[in-house]
Amino acid sequence: MSGEAALPATSSEWLRPDFRGNISASINQLGEFLALVGENPADFAGKISIQGSMDTHGRNFGGSLAIEGASLTFFKHDIDSFSAKVTLKPSDLEIERFDLARKSDSLSGEGKIDLSPEHTYSGKLDARTDDLRDYLPTVRQSPGQNAGPIPVELQATIDSSQWDTRGVIHFPRSSPITFTANFPLPIGTTWIAFQLSPLNVSVDFPTLFLAAAPRFFHSDILEDGILSGKLSLSDTLEHPRIVGEVQLVSGKLAGTNSLFNLIGASTLAIFDGNHASLEFLNLATKDVDLALRGEVDFENTKNVVVRIAGTTPIFDLMSRPVDCVNKIEIAPAALPLAPAAHELEFRGPLLESGWSVSLKEDIGSQFSIVSMPVGAERLFPLCFGTGPEEKTLLLGAVPRAEVVPHTSQKKRAKRR
């Protein structure tokens, strides 16, 4: 560092020094340098050079810096080059331009941060990558599929900490997924505060082939099928308003490690505000086909309610109460053997534990020979573990024509 300074004439001027000078610095070990501010030194590597000037005349800080680096490591990702031009003014910190490149991927932008107590910021961002999986290691390809790249393009404009973003995701064999999002994100915002902030999000996915999509999109449960739809979300994440529709055609489920013993599913869900209607929900096990319909109420995300009803009867095959259910199996059953449930209701907080399923039984129906109070309801808490207290909730349904119920097979064996 080199420069010139005026010697203060009074004691008060020591608090506002007058300095003008040039800055020339080099950080040869980026990881060790960032360890001083609490970062893991193993996540960073490389050399960065800094050139610029600074002026503190009249207690007004000002100056400019040019930062450059090559062959870097940021958060364990190799970076080919990085450059930025920063200008410090009395009222704000301005980033005239920054560019980051990795192979053919890039992140560039510009902006400024207000130095007032609110620290509002504005600017523009442009990001592009040839393969999202390079930055999200949790994104896994579906088994049996050739690993294909997932290009992503993202643009954002920020005005006084208000983000306006849009982007495109290109999944293998599928139509591009487009999305937009508008939301406030002040510096220091917590997740709880963000959930209560107003936002507008839209996503359009005309044709998504799940067999080729990465697993983060559909977990380990849904292995195949065609997903399509268009959704818009407004208000807040705590109390969202969702409008649009989602359709699943020829869905193939893994069956194992899931709540139900299902192997197939197709559905159409239409969202209108804080509820959704399942226009149809066709489910299949290896022995049973179910034609269902239903509705979802998410006015309160801490108490989401999903109601499912069937056009064909579903039977309660549980002979005694259980404390905890970790799986629901639907088996073929002859008529009439057990109380018929005219509705299944799932209730619980969104993306959290604490769910339950209740069977609302129409005991007076033609399918039941069991004498119980009309309108009886059985409640089963849902829990997901391997403890001895966790049981399977067994339900029955009319089997396919070619499937013979297990009970009938046993009776014929006794006659012989």
Secondary structure, DSSP 8 states (H G I E B T S, - for coil): -EEEEE--SSSGGGGS-EEEEEEEEEES-HHHHHHTTT--GGG-EEEEEEEEEEE-GGG--EEEEEEEEEEEEETTEEEEEEEEEEEE-SSEEEEEEEEEEETTEEEEEEEEEE-STT--EEEEEEEEES-GGGT-TT----TTS------EEEEEEEETTEEEEEEEE--TTS--EEEEEEEE--TT--HHHHHTS--EEEEEEEEEETTTS-GGGTTTTEEEEEEEEEEEEEE-SSSEEEEEEEEEEEEEE--TTSSB--SEEEEEEEEEESEEEEEEEEEE-SSBEEEEEEEEE-SSTTSEEEEEEESS-EEE--SS--SEEEEEEEEE--SSSS-EEEEEEEEE-TTSS--EEEEEE-TTSTT------TT-EEEEEB--S--TTEEEEEEEE-B-TT---HHHHHHHHHH-
